[in-house]
Amino acid sequence: MQNEPRRVHMGERGVKLADFCFRLAGVDLPRAERIARDTEQQPLRVRGLGAIALRLAENDPPGARRLLASILREELPHPLVDDEFEPFGYPGLAPPLTAAWLLPVAERVDAQLGRECFWHSLALRPQRPRAGALDDQDAETDIRLAMMLSRYDRRAARDLLEPLIARLPEFGRPTLTGLKSRHAGAVTANCRSVERTLLAAVTHIDPHWAIELYDGLPPEEASTLVGFQVVEALVHTLSSHGADRWQDEDGFFHAFSANYWRPK
């Protein structure tokens, strides 16, 4: 239990590190790079270096391209096993989502590196099925990855979600197979939210598709708390415009946003 505080705040630490490195790179680039590279956790290290690349894009585009290329080719091919950064424990820090986090940076820096980053995010998905994986653990990663990729390729994002759509009713009534895992409590607390997150991701791709799926839920499911949360997801996503639909809110993870970082 001694590592619980670190686990709980890991996502927030990633945002704060990115903000800090972005600001510091404007006044002391070597120190910013040193702090980012000395960060022990690879998902956080990627965020720190990615923020520096974004800052460099303002005045040193070639330097930004070199740094982003080094992140893609030196950091991402060697991700930490996601036993430590499972989606339920750290929303947004699983290896595929760490790669996708760089896409808005690559968009500013170099289109070719952006395509490389896009395919990295898909290639880092673990093979299915995984022996011993908890129910819906990989589904959570695919849902959030689809939400992020829908900004760039709606067809690829839809391909990630379509295999999960047939399972939509069971997300509200999950059957857990890994109850002895140290993650059992977190999974139990989060598994019912997979349904609403899936609907939020579908809304990013095609709002009409999302409404059709919601209308198709069994009446008893649509009338539960999860059903109301699905409506909340639809309303939040459809009422967000421009960057607000894709980026985090005030530095904190939001269930209905793709949670792309933006400098504060």
Secondary structure, 3 states (H helix, E strand, C coil): CCCHHHHHCHHHHHHHHHHHHHHHHCCCHHHHHHHHHCCCCHHHHHHHHHHHHHHHHHHCHHHHHHHHHHHHHHHCCCCCCCCCCCCCCCCCCCHHHHHHHCHHHHHHHCHHHHHHHHHHHHHCCCCCCCCCCCCCHHHHHHHHHHHHHCCCCHHHHHHHHHHHHCCHHHHCCCCCCCCCCCCHHHHHHHCCHHHHHHHHHHHHHCHHHHHHHHHCCCHHHHCCHHHHHHHHHHHHHHHCCHHHHCECECCECCCCCCCECCCC
